[in-house]
Amino acid sequence: MDHLDLALRFEAPNEAGEFSGYAVVWGERNGHNEIVQRGAFQKSLLDHRAAGTRPVMLWSHDTSAIIGVWTEIREDDKGLFVRGQLVVSTPRGREAYDLLKAGALNGLSIGFRAPVGRRSADGVRILTALDVREISLVGMPSAGNARITSVRSYGRSAESAAAFIEACRKAKCALIAKGK
């Protein structure tokens, strides 16, 4: 018996401008000679939840350049994981999205207050409790691993629709060739 296996995958459309990454990676020494310890954001994130607020999403720490909203912020085994949604209906949000898609922009940086911290023997500032105020998209993050790791776009593009049509055409031809 002949078989023709076809694999079809359908996805729900994604919102343009959604992205995720790590704003902080635990134990990484940044350009300001600081290391953030795991658990440093617990109180701040709880305080934001209780107040119904969240850190602001800015472009390069510019308080006049709000470009989106953070939809998820949480500590995990690696660091401070963030998921955000750019407001692509604004010029700055659209520009940030285009730069993300092109790979020209992929850094993250936090704006915070540090009520508690200490210095290690070699002078590194160890941050154990941070009040995170904002998280910015930046071109050159202070911490090398504070990066955007995923960018989503609108559902199927014209190219993927054309590819789907071409795959259907090829499947039809294969079925005809097999006499089915």
Secondary structure by P-SEA (a helix, b strand, c coil): cbbbbbbbbbbcccccccccccccccccccccccccccccaaaaaaaaaaaccccccccccccccccccccbbbbccccbbbbbbcccccaaaaaaaaaaaaccbbbbbbbbbbccccccccbbbbbccccccccccccccccccccccccccccccaaaaaaaaaaaaaaaaaaaaacc
